[in-house]
Structures are given as structure tokens and as C-alpha cells.
């Protein structure tokens, strides 16, 4: 349990800080929109009733941002494998 890594992605042409953390229930990503006037966002991967995985915000309510940022996070992580 704890901090795993920090990295930066480009979200809407702005540098955006991401910190990955491990919790007992899985990984979460803390998104800090440093130069944007947007509250930080916490995202994780969830699974629907049919087993399809998707990005979601914690707490729920910022689904569109979670999906947009989640795709960028996934792309970054895949590029480092």
C-alpha cells in the first residue's frame, strides 16, 4: 500500500501531474491539473456487471474527465513497459 510513481501527461495541451498509489482495493491515480483552474481528480479502473473495465472518478461525478485522463494514463503506462 502506498505511493508507486509520479509522471506527467499532456491533457488539453497543458502539463498535468499524475501520482499513482496502491490501495488494498487496487490502484488509484491522483491527477493534479497544475496550471488549470480545475480541482484535482482521483481516478481508478472499475468493472461493470458484464466485466468490462472502464475509468471512473473517485468519488463518482467526473466521468468524462476520468475517461479522458484515464486513456492518457493508460497510454503512458503502456509506453513504459
FIROMAR-143522 format. One line per 2 residues: number of its first residue (from 1); their letters; for each residue x, y, z of C-alpha. Coordinates in nm, 2 decimals. Example, Ala and Ser with C-alpha at 12.3 -4.5 7.8 and 13.67 -1.06 7.14 Angstrom:
1 = as = 1.23,-0.45,0.78 ~ 1.37,-0.11,0.71
//
This chain:
1 = xx = 0.00,0.00,0.00 ~ 0.13,0.35,-0.08
3 = xx = 0.29,0.56,-0.35 ~ 0.42,0.39,-0.66
5 = xx = 0.52,0.65,-0.91 ~ 0.47,1.01,-1.04
7 = xx = 0.48,1.12,-1.40 ~ 0.34,1.39,-1.63
9 = xx = 0.09,1.37,-1.91 ~ -0.03,1.63,-2.16
11 = xx = -0.40,1.70,-2.10 ~ -0.57,1.96,-2.32
13 = xx = -0.22,2.10,-2.42 ~ -0.13,2.15,-2.05
15 = xx = 0.12,1.96,-1.84 ~ -0.07,1.75,-1.59
17 = xx = 0.09,1.58,-1.29 ~ -0.01,1.22,-1.21
19 = xx = 0.07,1.02,-0.89 ~ 0.00,0.65,-0.88
21 = xx = -0.09,0.50,-0.55 ~ -0.16,0.14,-0.45
23 = xx = -0.46,0.07,-0.21 ~ -0.59,-0.26,-0.08
25 = xx = -0.86,-0.24,-0.34 ~ -0.63,-0.16,-0.63
27 = xx = -0.45,0.13,-0.79 ~ -0.57,0.49,-0.80
29 = xx = -0.43,0.79,-0.98 ~ -0.42,1.14,-0.83
31 = xx = -0.44,1.39,-1.12 ~ -0.32,1.75,-1.05
33 = xx = -0.42,1.99,-1.32 ~ -0.13,2.22,-1.22
35 = xx = -0.18,2.52,-1.44 ~ -0.55,2.48,-1.50
37 = xx = -0.82,2.61,-1.26 ~ -0.97,2.26,-1.21
39 = xx = -0.99,2.07,-0.89 ~ -0.76,1.76,-0.86
41 = xx = -0.91,1.44,-0.97 ~ -0.88,1.08,-0.84
43 = xx = -0.94,0.80,-1.09 ~ -0.93,0.42,-1.09
45 = xx = -1.03,0.13,-1.31 ~ -1.37,-0.02,-1.24
47 = xx = -1.56,-0.31,-1.39 ~ -1.92,-0.31,-1.49
49 = xx = -2.17,-0.60,-1.45 ~ -2.06,-0.76,-1.77
51 = xx = -1.69,-0.75,-1.67 ~ -1.60,-0.46,-1.90
53 = xx = -1.33,-0.23,-1.74 ~ -1.36,0.15,-1.75
55 = xx = -1.20,0.45,-1.59 ~ -1.41,0.63,-1.33
57 = xx = -1.36,0.91,-1.08 ~ -1.35,0.87,-0.70
59 = xx = -1.59,0.99,-0.58 ~ -1.81,0.95,-0.89
61 = xx = -1.93,1.25,-1.08 ~ -1.65,1.35,-1.31
63 = xx = -1.69,1.06,-1.55 ~ -1.60,1.24,-1.87
65 = xx = -1.27,1.37,-1.73 ~ -1.19,1.03,-1.58
67 = xx = -1.23,0.87,-1.92 ~ -1.02,1.13,-2.10
69 = xx = -0.74,1.14,-1.85 ~ -0.76,0.76,-1.79
71 = xx = -0.68,0.70,-2.16 ~ -0.37,0.92,-2.14
73 = xx = -0.26,0.75,-1.82 ~ -0.30,0.41,-1.98
75 = xx = -0.11,0.52,-2.29 ~ 0.18,0.65,-2.07
77 = xx = 0.20,0.33,-1.87 ~ 0.19,0.10,-2.18
79 = xx = 0.47,0.31,-2.33 ~ 0.69,0.24,-2.03
81 = x = 0.66,-0.14,-2.04
//
